[in-house]
Amino acid sequence: LDKQFFQILHEQIEAVRDRDLIAQLGELRAADIAEVLENLRIDDANYLYRLLENDIKADVLMELDEEKRTELLSGMTAGEIAEEVLENIDSDDAADVVGELPDERAEEVIAQLDTEDREDLLTLLRYPEGTAGALMGTELIRVELDWTVAQAIREMRKQAENVETFHSVYVVNAAGQILGRLSLKRLLLTASSTRSTIGDLFQEDDTKTVKVDDPDEKVVQLMKKYDLVALPVVDDHNRLLGRITIDDVVDLMEEEAEKDYQLASGISDDVESDDALWDITRARLPWLLIGLFGGLAGA
């Protein structure tokens, strides 16, 4: 992705050579396409973004920084955001995207979703920032203790349609309270027949959970301490509500590390390395003034 690459890309956009552009983008991963868009003018970025297929659009959008993502979303209709983006990403990412929109526009986008997706999204948006509820997604695989193996497999196939990857099969009772996890190996290889129940296969384990209103620092601590790739989220009655995956926690850890670095550098506002000199200076201004007056007092 050098200067020559971007020059050729700009010329192809100016010449409306969509077929060549699509071929070039098809060779790149979502993270690479996001890097390309972040280095283009907003008009060119919008043009390229509209050439992508819907499932790729969603992945690329989540790889962009918040400022560029906001610029791209501002050029899309509410229906396009709902159909091309929100329907192709996990519920936790969808809540993040909608949360970045102005209130009136967010309402327009939510109104374009079907009833089930709308209810899930509104539920997630109610949780305060900085809590486990704000981090979790509702896509997961769950089976009930009294289900037969045949019934469990049927239900898992239905649930898997909305789950891109799943790390655990959670076992719940009839009230929806989590009892633990069941490995796929045990489900497929240990059952003596398809009429065996999940209760016959399930062995209680020490499944770690986090409450929906717990601070996100606790989520990070638990996942680091026990090397978890997914952490179930429950309410005060131990009912399973959703799960937090390791990619969400890594993003959170990166944000916290960036904040610590900025504070150590004397930067009080949220800035990026490629921001204008004035923006970076303004962010450091309070500490520069403190240093100035401290130096004068010392002199």
Disulfide bonds with the S-S distance in Angstrom:
none
